[in-house]
Amino acid sequence: MTILDKIIERKKVEVAEAKKQVSLEELEQYPFFSRTCYSLRDSVLHPERTGIIAEFKRASPSKGLINSTSSVAEVVIGYQDAGASAVSVLTDSDFFKGSLADLRTAREVLTIPLLRKEFIVDTYQIAEAKAHGADIILLIAACLDSNEIQAYADYAKSLGLNVLLEVHNEEELQRSIFDSIDAIGVNNRNLKDFVVDLNHSYDLANTIPNRFIKVSESGISDPKTIKELKKAGFQGFLIGENFMKTGDPTKAIKEFVKEL
């Protein structure tokens, strides 16, 4: 059983438990549920922003604990001030030490799009994302079939959310392209063995239709890499561990952006 299999198995149990705690009808009454979402496309393409989707991430299955001391509010405000186009917040508790409380905290201080980084296996999680302040949801092709991707993307759009589809290879890409998707991210990290290879982005760059925002995810630790990815056609760059593994993620992103 791969790490991804374990995460998905646990996620299904988690969702069943969450539904017992808070009904869909209750989620729809949350204050954030009725807010209008920020546009991922507008923010990524904004001339004064960098295209970076900077992530708040305490831990990961492959690296263990990354940063247990930095506060959500301070870090995400630092990301925004440094020119990030969006912020990603992990909400998985068992494998990434995140929570929906982290998402809400980020929403309260940000004025740029916010991504709920989660392993979505049920439409309930999409409603949950909206209720807790997300603007963007992530759909991971490696753990969803084509029908699920289409249904989840359509539901997200009906709530006004942006949809980022994550793929790892051409097979996943070709079976996952739907009009209700806003952006397609190529994960350079294989979720089955967690090996990182930037060639996944370069190999798929021209295969992704230009009507989608193109995002390269994971393994980006050098500003030169962003320049090369831009030449290949990417407009968005999801950076997870690179800033969080330092003692001061805000300082780290500012220094990184200076070199762009």
SULGIHU-V270233 format. One record per run of one state. SS is the DSSP state (helix for helix, strand for strand, loop for the rest). FROM is the first residue (numbers start at 1). TO is the last residue. If there is no record, write none. Layout:
ss=[SS;SS]
from=[FROM;FROM]
to=[TO;TO]
This chain:
ss=[loop;helix;loop;helix;loop;helix;loop;helix;loop;strand;loop;strand;loop;strand;loop;helix;loop;strand;loop;helix;loop;strand;loop;helix;loop;strand;helix;loop;helix;loop;strand;loop;helix;loop;strand;loop;strand;loop;strand;loop;helix;loop;strand;loop;helix;loop;strand;loop;helix;loop;helix;loop]
from=[1;3;22;24;28;31;35;40;46;52;57;59;61;64;66;72;82;86;91;100;110;113;118;123;132;136;141;144;146;159;162;168;170;175;183;188;189;190;196;197;199;205;213;218;223;233;236;240;241;245;249;259]
to=[2;21;23;27;30;34;39;45;51;56;58;60;63;65;71;81;85;90;99;109;112;117;122;131;135;140;143;145;158;161;167;169;174;182;187;188;189;195;196;198;204;212;217;222;232;235;239;240;244;248;258;260]
